[in-house]
């Protein structure tokens, strides 16, 4: 026997092709046991606290402040003082320097922020690392470039800052939503009082250290943590502008509260987006767009493509390919670099998803879930597809905000438009076809603020984002995102 033969005999035969675990280290992030509120450039010891957890394990991470009405007023007063005493009068080029510093520090500490986003929010580390943190830094870079060009951005008008902006952000993209709101507000010369979501406050609290490093003047950005009562107190306080991203129900309540006041308001609310697949689409590419549209961030995306509209002639092929693709999705530890679908953000959200999925079964839709072993602890849900869905079903009308896709069919472009627009929402949509003329025609007729062609869930700081109908009003991102933070003489 030759030497080569002996080596071949000893070669192990793999029993399967499983991914080895590739966990990111938790040691990158150093958490305090207790966090207060960041007011006037200082840490304010909270009068009340609650515990924030890791949704993948239900383990406590830190004690976080529950702001009182008095603490909200202190933060608004600090923001007003900073606005009156220098920030609003600061040259745009000087404001830009602070924004550039913040952007660079976010890049330098990107690994730390990515781990914290996944630890506190449950999203896969690949998404935090490759999407959330880079986009957050990109927004600060982008608006830093506009800070000294406001008169060019709005010619023949005299742009002035509004004053103090109250901002309330959701739990699905904690750092990115912070960047969407803070960056244009500061570029325009406003000061900020921001409340992160109750379940995901830690990246906003770490951002306070970025502000310290950037030497931002005290009071320009103030961060208060807590539940919905804190957001309500900010809305009622003496701020000049409210920017809210969250549920449609809360958005309506805020609009009622501000009716008759002089406060400016922008709302980015829920969605039930249609992703329309035509028979000439590249099916493998279309399936990747479908998967990215609904299973990205566990479906915790307001613009998620949660309604799939497939042309009848390709329905069977699309469903077969989609089901096969679902079997390859890896559900598990958010800090594992191989994970595709992480943990549901909270028990409350998991219960909502489960309730709506049960309604889909009861109404007669056919459910498909790939074989999947879920961790014993934490909040988890298997990626799900519903077929045989009627437009009247709750799963086709209500926002599930989870990894659940409802599939409907259509025969003609007119029918696709009619079904896609048959929703109280109007935030986003997708069109998959090889014909550019069809893309443009559909984009004109779809009642949605953001429309993707042959892709889904792609974002850029220079592109405005926002919706119609019950998805809110106003735009964030791009030049359009500056206007809500300015007044014009």
C-alpha positions in Angstrom: 0.0 0.0 0.0 1.4 3.4 -0.9 1.7 6.3 1.5 -1.1 8.1 -0.4 -3.5 5.1 0.0 -2.8 4.9 3.7 -3.6 8.6 4.1 -6.9 8.2 2.2 -8.0 5.3 4.4 -7.6 7.4 7.5 -9.5 10.4 6.2 -12.6 10.9 8.3 -16.0 10.8 6.5 -18.2 13.7 7.7 -21.5 12.6 9.1 -23.2 15.9 8.2 -22.5 19.4 7.2 -23.4 21.4 10.3 -22.1 24.9 11.0 -19.6 25.1 13.8 -20.6 27.8 16.3 -18.9 31.1 15.8 -20.0 33.3 18.8 -18.9 36.9 19.1 -17.5 37.7 22.6 -19.7 39.3 25.1 -16.6 40.6 26.8 -16.4 43.4 24.2 -19.1 45.3 26.1 -18.8 46.4 29.7 -22.2 47.0 31.3 -22.9 48.9 34.4 -25.1 47.4 37.0 -27.3 50.5 37.1 -27.9 53.3 34.6 -29.4 56.7 35.2 -30.6 59.4 32.8 -28.2 61.5 30.7 -29.2 65.1 31.3 -27.2 68.3 30.7 -24.1 66.3 30.0 -24.2 64.5 33.4 -25.6 61.2 34.7 -28.7 61.8 36.8 -29.4 59.2 39.5 -32.9 57.8 38.7 -35.7 57.8 41.3 -37.2 54.6 39.8 -35.6 51.7 37.9 -36.5 48.6 36.0 -34.5 45.6 34.7 -33.6 45.3 31.0 -32.9 41.7 29.8 -31.4 39.6 27.0 -34.4 38.3 25.1 -32.4 35.2 23.9 -31.8 34.0 27.4 -34.1 36.1 29.6 -31.1 36.9 31.7 -31.0 40.4 33.3 -28.5 42.8 31.8 -28.8 46.0 33.9 -31.0 48.2 36.0 -32.2 51.2 34.0 -34.0 54.4 35.0 -37.7 54.9 34.7 -38.0 58.6 34.2 -40.5 60.6 36.2 -42.3 63.7 35.0 -39.9 65.8 37.0 -36.9 64.2 35.3 -38.5 64.9 31.9 -38.9 68.5 32.8 -35.2 68.7 33.9 -34.1 67.2 30.5 -36.3 69.6 28.5 -34.9 72.6 30.6 -31.3 71.4 29.9 -32.0 71.1 26.2 -33.6 74.6 26.2 -30.7 76.2 28.0 -28.2 74.6 25.5 -30.3 75.8 22.6 -30.5 79.4 23.9 -26.9 79.6 25.1 -24.9 78.8 22.0 -25.9 75.7 20.0 -28.6 77.4 17.8 -26.2 80.3 17.1 -23.2 78.0 16.4 -22.0 78.2 12.8 -23.1 75.2 10.7 -19.5 74.3 10.0 -18.9 74.0 13.7 -22.0 71.8 14.3 -20.7 69.6 11.4 -17.5 69.0 13.3 -19.4 67.4 16.2 -21.4 65.3 13.9 -18.3 64.1 12.1 -16.7 63.2 15.4 -19.8 61.2 16.5 -19.7 59.3 13.1 -16.1 58.5 13.4 -16.4 57.3 17.0 -19.3 55.1 16.1 -17.1 53.5 13.4 -14.2 53.1 15.9 -16.6 51.4 18.5 -18.7 49.6 15.9 -17.9 46.1 17.3 -19.0 47.2 20.8 -22.2 48.7 19.6 -23.0 45.6 17.4 -22.6 43.2 20.3 -24.8 45.4 22.5 -27.5 45.8 19.8 -27.7 42.0 19.5 -27.4 41.4 23.3 -30.2 43.7 24.3 -32.4 43.4 21.1 -32.1 39.8 20.0 -31.1 40.5 16.4 -28.3 38.5 14.7 -24.9 39.9 15.1 -24.4 39.8 11.4 -27.2 42.3 10.9 -26.0 44.5 13.8 -22.5 44.5 12.5 -23.2 44.8 8.8 -26.3 46.9 8.7 -27.3 48.8 11.9 -24.1 50.2 13.1 -22.6 51.2 9.6 -25.9 52.8 8.6 -26.0 54.7 11.9 -22.5 56.2 11.3 -23.4 56.9 7.7 -26.4 59.1 8.8 -24.2 61.2 11.0 -21.6 61.6 8.2 -24.4 62.5 5.8 -26.0 65.2 7.9 -22.7 66.5 9.0 -22.2 67.4 5.3 -25.5 69.3 5.2 -25.0 71.3 8.4 -23.2 74.3 6.8 -25.3 74.1 3.5 -28.8 74.7 4.8 -29.3 77.8 2.7 -28.2 75.9 -0.4 -30.5 73.0 0.5 -33.5 75.3 0.7 -32.9 78.2 -1.8 -34.8 81.5 -1.5 -35.8 80.6 2.0 -34.2 81.3 5.4 -33.9 78.1 7.4 -33.9 78.4 11.2 -33.8 75.7 13.8 -37.1 75.0 15.7 -35.7 74.7 19.2 -36.0 71.6 21.3 -37.0 68.3 19.6 -38.6 65.5 21.6 -37.9 62.1 20.0 -39.3 58.7 20.8 -37.8 55.7 19.1 -38.7 52.0 18.8 -37.0 48.7 19.8 -36.4 47.1 16.4 -33.4 49.3 15.3 -32.4 51.1 18.5 -29.1 52.7 17.4 -30.2 53.3 13.8 -33.4 55.0 14.8 -31.5 57.2 17.2 -29.2 58.2 14.3 -32.2 58.9 12.0 -33.5 61.4 14.5 -30.6 62.9 16.3 -28.4 63.6 13.2 -30.7 65.8 11.2 -31.9 67.6 14.4 -28.4 68.6 15.4 -27.4 69.5 11.8 -30.3 71.9 11.7 -29.3 73.5 15.0 -31.8 72.0 17.4 -31.3 70.3 20.7 -32.7 67.0 21.6 -34.6 65.0 24.4 -34.7 61.4 23.3 -36.4 58.3 24.8 -35.2 54.9 23.6 -37.6 51.9 23.7 -38.2 50.4 27.1 -36.8 47.0 26.1 -33.7 48.2 24.3 -32.2 51.2 26.1 -28.6 50.1 26.3 -27.2 51.2 23.0 -28.7 54.7 23.5 -27.0 54.8 27.0 -23.7 53.7 25.4 -24.2 56.5 22.8 -24.0 59.0 25.7 -20.3 58.0 26.1 -19.9 58.7 22.4 -21.3 62.2 23.1 -18.7 62.6 25.9 -15.9 61.5 23.6 -17.1 63.9 20.9 -17.2 66.7 23.5 -20.7 67.7 22.5 -21.8 70.7 24.6 -23.8 69.8 27.7 -27.6 69.6 27.2 -27.5 69.4 23.4 -28.6 65.7 23.6 -30.4 64.4 26.6 -31.5 60.8 27.0 -34.2 59.5 29.3 -35.2 55.9 29.6 -38.4 54.2 30.6 -41.8 53.0 29.3 -44.5 54.7 27.4 -45.3 57.1 30.3 -42.0 58.8 29.6 -42.8 59.3 25.9 -46.2 60.7 26.9 -44.5 63.2 29.3 -42.1 64.3 26.5 -45.1 64.9 24.2 -46.8 67.0 26.8 -43.7 69.0 27.7 -42.5 72.3 26.4 -40.7 71.0 23.3 -41.1 72.5 19.8 -41.1 69.3 17.8 -42.1 65.7 18.3 -40.6 62.9 16.1 -42.1 59.4 16.8 -41.5 56.0 15.3 -43.6 53.2 16.6 -47.1 51.8 16.5 -50.0 53.4 14.7 -52.2 53.4 17.8 -49.6 55.4 19.8 -49.0 57.7 16.8 -52.7 58.5 16.6 -52.7 59.3 20.4 -49.8 61.7 19.9 -51.5 63.4 17.0 -54.6 63.9 19.1 -52.5 65.3 22.0 -50.8 67.8 19.8 -53.9 68.9 17.8 -54.3 72.7 18.2 -50.7 73.3 19.4 -47.9 74.9 17.5 -45.6 71.8 17.9 -44.4 70.2 14.7 -44.9 66.5 14.3 -43.6 63.7 12.2 -44.8 60.1 12.5 -43.3 56.9 11.1 -45.8 54.2 12.0 -46.7 50.6 11.1 -46.9 48.9 7.7 -48.2 45.8 5.9 -46.2 46.0 2.8 -46.9 44.0 -0.4 -43.9 42.4 -2.2 -45.1 41.8 -5.8 -43.5 39.0 -7.8 -44.2 38.9 -11.6 -43.8 35.9 -13.8 -40.8 37.3 -15.6 -38.8 37.8 -12.4 -35.5 35.9 -11.7 -37.0 33.5 -9.2 -33.9 32.7 -7.2 -33.2 36.4 -6.8 -36.8 37.0 -6.0 -36.8 34.4 -3.3 -33.7 36.0 -1.7 -35.6 39.3 -1.7 -38.6 37.7 -0.1 -36.5 36.2 2.6 -34.7 39.5 3.3 -38.0 41.3 3.2 -39.7 39.4 6.0 -37.2 37.4 8.0 -34.6 40.1 8.3 -34.5 41.2 12.0 -37.1 38.5 12.8 -39.6 40.5 10.9 -39.3 43.3 13.4 -39.4 45.8 10.6 -42.1 48.3 10.0 -41.5 48.2 6.2 -41.2 44.4 6.1 -42.6 42.7 3.0 -45.2 40.7 5.0 -47.7 40.2 2.2 -46.3 38.3 -0.8 -48.2 38.8 -4.0 -47.2 36.1 -6.6 -48.4 35.9 -10.2 -50.5 32.7 -10.6 -48.4 31.2 -13.3 -45.3 31.0 -11.1 -47.0 30.4 -7.8 -46.0 26.7 -7.4 -42.3 27.3 -8.3 -42.0 30.3 -6.0 -43.5 28.5 -3.0 -41.4 25.4 -3.6 -38.2 27.5 -3.8 -39.2 29.6 -0.8 -40.0 26.5 1.4 -36.6 25.0 0.5 -34.9 28.3 1.3 -36.6 28.4 4.7 -35.0 25.0 5.7 -31.6 26.7 5.4 -32.3 29.5 7.8 -30.5 29.1 11.1 -32.4 30.2 14.2 -30.5 30.7 17.4 -28.0 32.6 19.4 -28.0 36.2 18.2 -24.3 36.5 19.0 -23.4 33.5 16.7 -22.1 34.8 13.4 -23.9 32.0 11.6 -27.4 32.9 12.9 -29.9 34.1 10.3 -33.0 34.6 12.6 -32.5 35.7 16.2 -34.7 36.1 19.2 -38.1 37.9 19.4 -37.6 41.1 21.2 -39.9 40.5 24.2 -42.5 38.1 25.6 -45.2 40.6 24.9 -44.3 40.7 21.2 -44.0 36.9 21.0 -47.5 36.5 22.4 -48.8 38.9 19.8 -47.1 36.9 17.0 -48.5 33.6 18.4 -52.0 35.0 18.7 -52.1 36.3 15.1 -50.6 33.0 13.8 -53.3 31.1 15.6 -55.9 33.4 14.0 -54.5 32.5 10.6 -54.9 28.8 11.2 -58.4 29.2 12.5 -59.4 31.3 9.5 -58.3 28.5 7.1 -54.8 29.5 5.9 -52.3 26.7 5.3 -49.2 27.1 7.5 -45.7 25.9 6.7 -42.8 26.0 9.2 -39.5 24.3 8.5 -38.0 21.8 10.9 -36.4 23.9 13.6 -35.0 23.2 17.1 -35.6 26.3 19.2 -33.5 27.1 22.3 -35.2 26.2 25.6 -34.8 29.7 27.1 -35.7 33.0 25.6 -38.3 34.2 23.1 -38.3 32.4 19.8 -40.5 31.9 16.8 -40.0 29.6 13.8 -39.9 31.4 10.4 -43.4 30.9 9.0 -45.3 31.0 5.6 -49.0 31.1 5.2 -50.6 30.1 1.9 -54.2 30.0 0.8 -54.7 33.4 2.4 -57.7 35.6 1.7 -57.4 39.4 1.9 -60.0 39.4 4.7 -57.8 37.3 7.0 -56.2 39.1 10.0 -52.8 37.9 8.9 -53.3 39.8 5.6 -54.5 43.0 7.2 -52.9 43.4 10.6 -49.2 44.1 11.2 -47.7 41.0 12.9 -44.2 42.4 13.3 -42.6 38.9 13.3 -41.2 36.3 11.0 -44.5 35.5 9.4 -45.3 35.8 5.7 -48.8 35.7 4.1 -48.9 34.7 0.4 -51.6 35.8 -2.0 -51.9 35.5 -5.8 -52.8 37.8 -8.7 -53.3 37.4 -12.5 -52.8 41.0 -13.9 -50.8 44.1 -12.9 -54.1 45.9 -12.2 -55.2 43.1 -9.8 -51.7 43.3 -8.1 -52.1 47.0 -7.6 -55.6 46.7 -6.2 -54.6 44.0 -3.7 -51.3 45.7 -2.7 -53.2 49.0 -2.0 -55.9 47.2 -0.1 -54.5 48.1 3.4 -54.8 51.0 5.8 -51.0 51.3 5.7 -48.8 52.8 3.0 -45.2 52.6 4.2 -43.4 50.4 1.6 -43.7 47.9 -1.2 -41.6 45.8 -3.5 -41.7 44.9 -7.2 -39.8 42.1 -8.8 -39.8 42.0 -12.6 -37.2 42.2 -15.4 -39.2 45.0 -17.2 -38.1 48.6 -16.2 -41.3 50.0 -17.6 -43.4 47.7 -15.4 -41.3 48.8 -12.4 -42.0 52.5 -13.1 -45.7 51.9 -13.8 -46.2 49.9 -10.6 -44.2 52.5 -8.6 -46.6 55.2 -9.8 -49.7 53.3 -8.8 -48.6 51.7 -5.5 -49.6 53.9 -2.6 -46.4 53.5 -0.6 -43.7 55.9 0.5 -40.8 53.6 -0.3 -40.7 51.1 -3.2 -37.9 48.6 -3.9 -37.3 47.0 -7.3 -35.8 43.6 -7.5 -34.5 43.8 -3.9 -35.9 44.6 -0.5 -35.0 46.4 2.8 -32.1 48.4 1.3 -31.5 51.7 3.0 -29.3 54.7 2.3 -28.9 58.0 4.3 -29.5 60.1 1.2 -32.8 58.5 0.4 -36.0 59.7 2.3 -38.1 57.2 4.2 -41.7 57.5 5.3 -45.3 56.6 4.4 -48.9 57.5 3.7 -52.2 56.8 5.3 -51.9 55.0 8.7 -48.1 54.6 8.2 -47.7 58.3 9.2 -46.4 61.4 7.6 -43.1 63.3 7.2 -39.8 61.9 5.9 -36.6 60.8 7.6 -33.3 60.5 5.7 -32.1 62.5 2.7 -32.6 66.2 2.2 -36.3 65.7 3.1 -35.3 64.6 6.6 -33.9 68.1 7.4 -37.1 70.0 6.7 -39.1 68.8 9.7 -36.4 70.3 12.0 -36.5 73.7 10.4 -38.7 76.8 10.2 -38.6 79.2 7.3 -38.9 82.9 7.2 
